[in-house]
Amino acid sequence: MLDDVCALIRENERFVVTTHLRPDGDALGSQVGLGLFLEALGKDVLMLNSDSPPYNLDWLPGSEEVEVFDASLHQHGAIAEADVAFVLDTNDEERLGHVGSMVRKSGATKVLVDHHLDPERWFDLFFVRDSAAATGELVYEIIEQIDPSRINERIATAVYTAIMTDTGSFRYSSVTPRIHRIIADLLERGEIEPAPIHEQLFDRKSMPGLRLLGRMLNRIRLCYDGQLAYSVVTQRMVEDTGASWDDKDGFVNYVLSVEGVKAALLFSEANEGAKISFRSEVDVRVDEWARSFGGGGHKNASGAYVKRPSFEEAIEDVIDAADRYIEFDDPHPTGDGLTPEDESYLQTLMEAKSDQ
C-alpha cells in the first residue's frame, strides 16, 4: 500500500488534499503536513476543506493555505484536473461535507490515508492501518519513504501536531516506541520545540469557553456505581455563555478524569438527538458501544450521532446500553444505568436557565 501511494506521488503532478468537517489536530495537521511536503516536491497542490480550521488550530503554519470550499471555478477546476485526490482521517463521504461528492465524482485517483475501521469502498487506493496512533503517523511514513530531508519547520510542526493531539499528548495505548522515534525525528529535522505548540493548542481559552466549561462541569453525573460519568452541552448553554461549539473540544476528558470513572460521555445537543463523545481508560473499550449507535472510532476514543425524538431520549438510550459493552466491577442489570435522580435531572435539563 505504501509503495503504491509513493509511486502515485512520484508519477503525478496535480493533487487535491482534503479532510473531514470540523477538522481536529490530526486531520488538519496531516493535511497540511502532506500538502506542504507535496509542494516541497514541486507538485501543484490544492488543500481544500468544507470547514475553516477551529480557533485553536488557526495558528498552525501552513493552515493559511487551506481553502474553504466556496464552489468557485478555481476549486472546481482544480478538482477536475487533479491527478490524485488524498482524503485524510475520514473514510466517509458525508464527513467531507460539500467537498465529498466532488472528490468522489472526479476523475482523480482517490487515495484514503486513515486509521479508522470500515472505510467506504469508493476509493481507488487504501493506505489504512487501524493500529496507527494517528493519520499523522501514516503521513510521516509517506514522507519518510520518499524524501525525509524535505521535513522543515512547517512540515514537522504539522505532523507533530497531528500525532500529539490524536494520542492525547502521547498517553494513549496506541503510543509505541516507534511513535517516540518518529517524534524525535520531527523535532530534530524541523528544529521545533514542543512547548510553544502545546501552549497554542491547550493554553488559549476564551472567557466564554471557560464559562461553558464551568456549566458542563456542574452538570457531570455518575452512574453504574460511579464507574460511568457523563455530562451535557446544550444549545442554551452555548448561547447563554456566548461560546462557540468549538469551545467544547476536549471537555469530555474532564469528565473522564473523575476518580473511579472507567468511561465518560459528553452529549452535545443536536437537531433530532445528540452528538456523543466516548472516552475510556486504557483497558476499557468504547468503540463497540459507539458503533452500536451508528458511530465509530478507536478503542478509547469514539463518537456517534444518535437521532431520537429528543435530546433526553438519546441520553437515556445510550446510558442504558452501557453495561452491554463495558464490564463494570459491580454490573447492574441492562437498562438500569439511570437513577431516579438522573431521570429527574433529564426532565429539567432542557428548561435549565443560566447559572446564577
VOGU-3710 file (C-alpha; in Angstrom, 3 decimals, decimal comma):
1> mlddvcalir> 0,000/0,000/0,000  2,696/2,479/0,985  4,751/1,684/-2,119  1,703/2,325/-4,323  0,982/5,661/-2,642  4,586/6,780/-3,056  4,544/5,725/-6,717  1,454/7,873/-7,323  3,179/10,861/-5,766  6,325/10,395/-7,847
11> enerfvvtth> 4,445/9,863/-11,111  1,837/12,654/-10,898  1,830/16,439/-10,668  -1,622/17,740/-9,629  -3,017/16,913/-6,204  -6,021/17,710/-4,030  -5,753/17,078/-0,281  -8,849/17,206/1,937  -10,127/16,093/5,320  -13,280/15,967/7,414
21> lrpdgdalgs> -15,716/18,566/8,699  -14,634/20,466/11,823  -11,025/19,299/11,377  -9,186/18,357/14,544  -5,445/18,340/15,123  -4,807/15,032/13,392  -6,956/15,954/10,396  -5,552/19,434/9,799  -2,003/18,547/10,823  -1,950/15,563/8,459
31> qvglglflea> -3,463/17,581/5,626  -1,047/20,485/5,999  1,936/18,190/6,543  1,229/16,179/3,390  0,254/19,248/1,362  3,413/21,152/2,247  5,523/18,072/1,518  3,958/17,714/-1,933  4,647/21,413/-2,570  8,265/20,880/-1,496
41> lgkdvlmlns> 8,486/18,226/-4,203  7,360/20,800/-6,756  3,812/19,476/-7,102  0,683/21,526/-7,805  -1,430/21,205/-4,646  -4,888/22,347/-3,559  -5,645/21,863/0,130  -9,418/22,164/0,398  -11,945/21,650/3,219  -15,619/22,276/3,785
51> dsppynldwl> -14,907/23,978/7,146  -12,417/26,542/8,363  -9,814/25,476/10,935  -11,064/25,745/14,540  -9,715/28,670/16,538  -7,247/26,504/18,489  -5,583/25,453/15,210  -5,681/28,693/13,252  -2,060/29,350/14,237  -0,764/26,189/12,520
61> pgseevevfd> 1,870/27,135/9,938  0,521/26,233/6,507  -3,131/26,280/7,540  -3,477/29,630/5,760  -3,051/27,688/2,508  -6,112/25,533/3,195  -9,019/26,873/1,173  -12,599/26,677/2,421  -14,950/25,339/-0,236  -16,929/28,107/-1,930
71> aslhqhgaia> -17,823/26,407/-5,240  -15,535/28,768/-7,158  -14,458/27,998/-10,717  -10,895/27,739/-9,460  -11,785/24,992/-6,975  -13,992/23,123/-9,444  -11,214/23,289/-11,999  -8,509/22,095/-9,605  -10,567/19,074/-8,591  -11,496/18,280/-12,199
81> eadvafvldt> -7,872/18,477/-13,319  -6,329/16,671/-10,333  -4,348/13,505/-10,967  -4,654/12,352/-7,361  -7,049/13,247/-4,530  -5,960/12,428/-0,980  -8,669/12,020/1,662  -7,213/12,072/5,173  -8,500/10,955/8,576  -12,035/10,035/7,465
91> ndeerlghvg> -13,365/7,208/5,337  -16,895/8,594/4,910  -18,016/10,822/2,019  -20,634/12,548/4,181  -17,986/13,684/6,661  -16,216/15,580/3,876  -19,175/17,931/3,503  -19,628/19,628/0,126  -16,156/18,556/-0,974  -17,047/14,873/-0,662
101> smvrksgatk> -19,262/14,372/-3,691  -16,947/16,451/-5,878  -13,931/14,346/-4,965  -15,829/11,094/-5,328  -17,119/12,022/-8,805  -13,798/13,364/-10,015  -11,536/11,515/-12,396  -8,621/11,677/-9,972  -7,148/8,587/-8,380  -8,723/8,699/-4,943
111> vlvdhhldpe> -6,433/7,702/-2,072  -7,585/7,156/1,506  -4,985/7,693/4,252  -6,626/6,861/7,551  -6,545/4,866/10,782  -10,265/4,174/11,204  -12,129/0,927/10,560  -14,721/0,088/7,878  -13,914/2,513/5,055  -16,352/3,173/2,249
121> rwfdlffvrd> -15,343/1,362/-0,923  -15,243/4,196/-3,479  -11,559/4,888/-3,000  -9,073/3,581/-5,569  -6,232/3,041/-3,118  -6,267/2,438/0,628  -3,372/3,277/2,915  -5,224/2,349/6,086  -3,951/0,892/9,352  -6,237/0,961/12,367
131> saaatgelvy> -3,307/0,248/14,694  -1,672/3,536/13,717  -1,703/6,087/16,517  -2,824/8,848/14,156  -3,238/9,588/10,481  -0,197/11,786/11,020  1,858/8,637/11,608  0,895/7,375/8,144  1,691/10,749/6,574  5,116/10,611/8,211
141> eiieqidpsr> 5,691/7,163/6,680  4,918/8,550/3,216  7,387/11,392/3,740  9,962/9,054/5,255  9,888/6,736/2,248  10,024/9,438/-0,434  12,382/12,081/0,958  12,603/12,815/4,706  15,163/15,538/4,029  12,216/17,694/2,922
151> ineriatavy> 10,969/17,913/6,519  11,286/21,531/7,575  9,877/23,533/10,474  6,384/23,848/8,979  6,044/20,201/7,942  7,443/18,994/11,267  5,068/21,235/13,240  2,055/19,985/11,296  2,849/16,282/11,617  3,875/16,668/15,272
161> taimtdtgsf> 0,531/18,373/15,965  -1,326/15,562/14,210  0,291/12,801/16,219  0,393/14,621/19,541  -3,287/15,578/19,532  -4,585/12,155/18,484  -2,537/10,373/21,139  -3,746/12,567/23,988  -0,301/14,129/24,316  1,290/10,671/23,992
171> ryssvtprih> -0,680/8,992/26,777  -2,976/6,604/24,863  -2,300/2,890/24,422  -1,572/3,472/20,728  1,730/5,153/21,634  4,670/2,872/20,878  8,455/3,207/20,857  8,113/3,771/17,103  5,917/6,833/17,754  8,539/8,345/20,018
181> riiadllerg> 11,218/7,729/17,378  9,044/9,491/14,795  8,574/12,445/17,141  12,308/12,603/17,820  12,971/12,725/14,078  10,422/15,517/13,586  11,901/17,548/16,429  15,404/17,099/15,057  14,773/17,651/11,360  12,335/20,522/11,859
191> eiepapiheq> 14,274/22,073/14,723  10,997/22,614/16,573  10,192/22,747/20,272  7,100/21,099/21,806  6,282/23,792/24,385  5,057/26,535/22,011  2,868/24,014/20,152  1,281/22,796/23,374  0,709/26,374/24,501  -1,096/27,245/21,282
201> lfdrksmpgl> -3,274/24,136/21,449  -4,140/23,951/25,126  -3,481/27,326/26,739  -5,664/29,539/24,545  -9,062/29,623/26,273  -11,652/32,313/25,698  -13,718/33,604/28,618  -16,951/32,352/27,002  -15,311/28,961/26,533  -14,294/28,834/30,189
211> rllgrmlnri> -17,823/29,767/31,255  -19,160/26,939/29,109  -16,652/24,563/30,699  -17,886/25,571/34,143  -21,503/24,852/33,202  -20,526/21,494/31,732  -18,549/20,515/34,846  -21,507/21,462/37,044  -23,673/19,017/35,095  -21,456/15,931/35,432
221> rlcydgqlay> -23,437/12,928/36,643  -22,244/9,492/37,774  -23,949/6,138/37,296  -23,105/2,429/37,436  -21,674/2,894/40,928  -19,546/5,839/39,872  -17,797/3,968/37,076  -19,524/5,853/34,248  -19,674/9,640/34,093  -21,491/11,842/31,632
231> svvtqrmved> -22,280/15,476/31,067  -24,032/17,634/28,527  -23,620/20,731/26,409  -26,948/22,163/25,271  -27,734/24,861/22,768  -28,971/27,018/25,647  -25,645/26,664/27,443  -23,712/27,750/24,356  -25,994/30,717/23,751  -26,020/31,852/27,373
241> tgaswddkdg> -22,232/31,830/27,695  -21,545/33,363/24,294  -19,282/30,434/23,481  -18,996/28,509/20,224  -19,416/24,788/19,703  -15,676/24,555/19,027  -15,066/25,600/22,639  -16,267/22,206/23,873  -13,377/20,331/22,255  -11,590/18,353/24,945
251> fvnyvlsveg> -14,390/18,758/27,508  -15,001/15,005/27,640  -11,514/14,473/29,062  -12,521/16,414/32,185  -15,446/14,026/32,614  -13,130/11,022/32,298  -10,763/12,487/34,900  -13,263/11,934/37,746  -11,766/9,433/40,199  -13,102/5,910/39,789
261> vkaallfsea> -14,584/6,524/36,332  -13,866/3,898/33,674  -15,715/5,546/30,792  -17,053/9,009/30,092  -19,559/10,545/27,710  -20,219/14,093/26,581  -23,638/14,641/24,998  -23,915/17,693/22,757  -27,413/18,736/21,805  -28,099/18,494/18,076
271> negakisfrs> -31,080/18,569/15,792  -33,063/15,371/16,302  -30,835/13,950/19,016  -27,279/14,203/20,254  -23,657/14,109/19,180  -21,722/11,985/21,636  -18,045/11,779/22,532  -16,973/8,482/24,150  -13,733/8,207/26,135  -12,336/5,475/28,371
281> evdvrvdewa> -9,386/4,280/30,367  -6,716/2,247/28,602  -8,161/-1,199/29,423  -11,790/-0,324/28,607  -13,194/-0,289/25,049  -15,843/2,186/23,944  -15,617/1,760/20,161  -18,096/-1,137/20,018  -20,527/0,833/22,175  -20,286/3,820/19,831
291> rsfgggghkn> -20,600/1,545/16,789  -23,841/0,093/18,113  -25,321/3,580/17,791  -24,058/4,131/14,252  -20,770/5,757/15,237  -17,215/4,503/15,457  -13,657/5,414/16,243  -10,925/3,919/18,358  -10,714/1,683/21,391  -10,518/4,548/23,897
301> asgayvkrps> -11,923/7,445/21,867  -15,024/7,244/19,696  -18,037/9,244/18,627  -21,612/8,861/17,424  -24,584/10,895/16,278  -27,769/9,453/17,757  -31,106/10,534/16,316  -34,014/10,442/18,743  -37,213/12,470/19,194  -35,496/14,373/21,991
311> feeaiedvid> -32,069/15,048/23,441  -33,136/13,356/26,674  -34,134/10,136/24,926  -30,759/9,947/23,214  -29,019/10,257/26,587  -31,232/7,615/28,201  -30,788/5,080/25,415  -27,009/5,383/25,306  -26,552/5,269/29,089  -28,887/2,294/29,444
321> aadryiefdd> -26,823/0,340/26,916  -23,531/0,864/28,759  -23,326/-2,455/30,574  -23,758/-4,377/27,339  -20,352/-3,107/26,242  -18,455/-2,318/29,442  -17,751/-4,744/32,241  -18,376/-2,751/35,389  -16,987/-4,047/38,688  -20,484/-4,464/40,114
331> phptgdgltp> -22,644/-4,716/36,998  -26,246/-3,609/37,005  -28,978/-5,294/35,017  -29,312/-3,958/31,466  -31,202/-0,700/31,331  -30,610/0,096/34,994  -27,992/2,778/34,444  -30,101/5,838/35,193  -31,148/6,502/38,756  -34,376/8,343/39,639
341> edesylqtlm> -32,183/11,384/40,290  -30,756/11,105/36,756  -34,228/10,844/35,277  -35,360/13,912/37,194  -32,258/15,735/36,019  -33,004/14,909/32,390  -36,578/16,113/32,735  -35,394/19,543/33,841  -32,319/19,699/31,660  -33,778/21,454/28,681
351> eaksdq> -35,523/24,002/30,849  -32,398/24,922/32,739  -31,538/28,607/32,633  -28,214/30,268/33,055  -26,397/29,632/36,329  -26,729/32,456/38,782
//
